[in-house]
Amino acid sequence: MDINCDLGEGIGRDIEIMPFLNSCNIACGGHTGDRNSMLAAIRLAKEFEVKIGAHPSFEDRKNFGRAEIYVPTEKLRSQLIHQIAELRMLTKMEHVELNHVKPHGALYNMASESADLAQLVVGVMTFFKEDLILYVPFGSELERKAKERGIPYATEAFADRNYDDKFRLMSRNLPNAVLTDPDEILARVSRMFNEQEVVSTSGKVKTVTIDTVCVHGDNPRAVEIAKSLHNLKNESF
């Protein structure tokens, strides 16, 4: 059971949550972040021996990368390569490895359903010619394209987000899209890993194999949730 979290986003909880993580996804200048914030997150991850990933995004700081926007293919490809390369350069400076890439926000959601956008993201992965792992939503176009191209990938589910009946993440604008109760989240994640089941808001069940589970750093109870999941992992896995 791998627990990951999006960090380096200026939330102010990185040092509190890092001890409970196995991997982290560091904002690398698209939706937020700069060289100083990236270095701080890398050094913190290094201290706690947490795997480091790049968290590239649409270059849309105004909307924190959560708005669906159109970016011409070659421009977006260049932006994503630049963001990942920037973080990779800083990890090399700190003598640590870059382990994975996880797209952020709207890019993640759109590439989950668009074969063309998923193909672009996978193409960016091949640019680096390394065994970087792509974190992908289960059952998504990203997963399918990664498998087709032979890109190492890890299937991801969200601990603190609800799924609709098509097993897509519910819009944050909808009630109950974001979960904050650690006990409820603990039960959901336990079911994901022990029974290999994800449940939608209406009770539909999908059988999946999950490699990593995400807690959002901006969840108001993120530290408490991550600690609970960390304890669950130590007790059960």
N, C-alpha and C positions, 0 to 999 in steps of 0.2 A: 504494500500500500504506500504509494507516493503522495505526499501532500505538497501542493504548490500554491504560490501566492504571487500576485502582481505587485511588485515593489518599485521603489525609486520614483514614486508618483507624487511625492510631497505631502503624503497623508500624515506623516509624523509618527507612525507606529512600527517602522521597519525593525528597530532594535528590539522591540517587545515581541514581535511575532516571529522573527528569524529563528530563535532556538527550537521552534516547534515544526519547522519545515524540513522537507527533503530536497526541494528544488524551488527556485524563485525565477520570476520573469521580470527583467529589469527594463523599465521604460527607457527608450534610447533616442529620444528627441522628436518623435512624431507627434504624439498627443500631449506629451510633456517630457521633462527631463533635459539635462545638459551634461557636460563632461563632469562637473563636480558631483551632481547627484548620482551619476552612473558609477563613478569611482567610489563614492561612499557606500553604495549598495554592494558593489563588488567586494570591497574590503570587509564589509559585515558578513557577507556570505562566506568569504574565505575563512573568517574567524570561526564561524559555526559549522564549517565543512558542508555547506549547502550547495547543491548543483546550480550552476548559473545558466540562465537562458536569456535570449534577446526577446524583447516584447515590442516589435515594430508595429506601426500604425499608419493610417492615413495621416498626412501632415495637416492636422486640423485641431490646433490647440483651443480654439474658440469653443468647440463642442466636445473637447476631451476625447476626440476620436470615436465618439459614439453616434455620430450622425452618418447616415448613408449618403455618400457623395460619389460623383463620377470623377475619376482621374484617368487620363489617357494611359493606355497600357505601358508604353515605354517609360513614361514619366513615373508611373507608380513603381514599375520594376526598379528604376534607378533610385527612387526614394527608399525603398525597402532594403536594397543592397547597401546603400549608404548607412542607414541606421544600424543594420546588423554588423557591418564592417567597423563602424565606430566603436561599438561595444566590444567586438572581438579584439580590436587593437588595445583597448584598455585592459581586457582580461590578460592579454599577453604581457602587458607592462607589469601587471600584478602577479605574474607567474601562476595563473590558474587557467583552467580550461573552460571554453564555452561549450556547454553540453547540449543545448537545444534552442529551438525557436518556437515562440507561440505568438501568432498574430493577436492584435488587440481589438477589442470593441467591435465597431461596425465592420471592419475588415474581416475579422474572425467569423462573424455571423454571415456576411455576404458570401465569403469564400466557402462556407459550409454548404451553400445551396447553389452556387454558380460554378458550373464546370469550367468555364473560361477563367474566372478569377482564381479558382483552386489551382488550375494549371499554371497560372502566373506565379502563385506563391510557391508551388513545387519547383518551378523553374528557377526561382530565386535561390532555393535550397541547393540546387545542383551547381549554381555559380560558385559556391564556396568549396566544392570538391572535398568536403570533409564528412565525417560520419555524424553530422549534427542531426539530432532527433527533432522531428516536427510534432508538436503537440496538436492533436486534431480532435474535433468533436466526434463522438461515436456515431457511426452510420452516416457520415457526411461525405460530400464531394471531396473535401480535403483528404479524408481517409482513403477514398477510392483512388484518387490521383496519386497519392503517395505510394500506395500499393502497386499501381501500374508502373510507376517510374522506379520502383525499388528503393525509395527513400525510407530510411528508418523512421518510424513514427510511434507515438504513444497515444492511445485513445483516452480522452479526457471527459469527465463529468464534473458538474458544479455542485458543491456542497450547499451553497447558500442561494441558489437560484432555482425557481420552479420551471418545469417543462410543460408545454401545452400538449394537446393530444397527438400532435405530429412529432413530438419529442424534440421540438425546437425550444430554445430559451424564450420564455415569455418576455415581452417588452417591459422595460423598467417603468413604463408609464402606467402599467396595469397594477391593480391591487394584488398584493401577495406575490409579486414577481420576485422580490428579494426576501429571503428568510433570515431571521435573526435569532431565533430560539435555539440555543446550543443542543438541548435535548432532542428537539425535532430533527435537527440536522444530523446529530449522531445516529439516530435511528435510520435515517435515509441512507447515510453513507455505509453503515453496517450492512444494510440490505444490498447495496450496490456491490460490495465486495464479497459478502458471505453467500448471497443468493443470486448474484449476478443479475439483479433486476433494478430498473429505473422506473419510477412511478410518476405519471402525469398528474396534474391538478385534479382531474376528474376521476382518477383511480385506474387509468389504463396502465398496463404493465408491458415493458419491453425488456427482453433478455439481451444483455450486453456483457462484454468483457471490458472492464475498466482498468487502465494502467495507472492513471493519476487523477487526483481529485483536487479541484481548485477552491480556495477560499479567497474572496475579494478583500484586498487590503483596506478598501474604503467602507467595508461593512462596519457599522458602529460597534459590533461585538466580535470583530475579527480575531483579536488576540485570544479571547475566551473560546471561540469556536476552534481555532487552530490547536490550542492546548488540549481541548477535549478530544479532537481527532488524533492528536499525537499519543494521548493516553490509550485511546482505543487501539491504535496500531500496536503499541507495546504490549497490550493485554491479549490481543487476538491474533496477531499476524507474526 
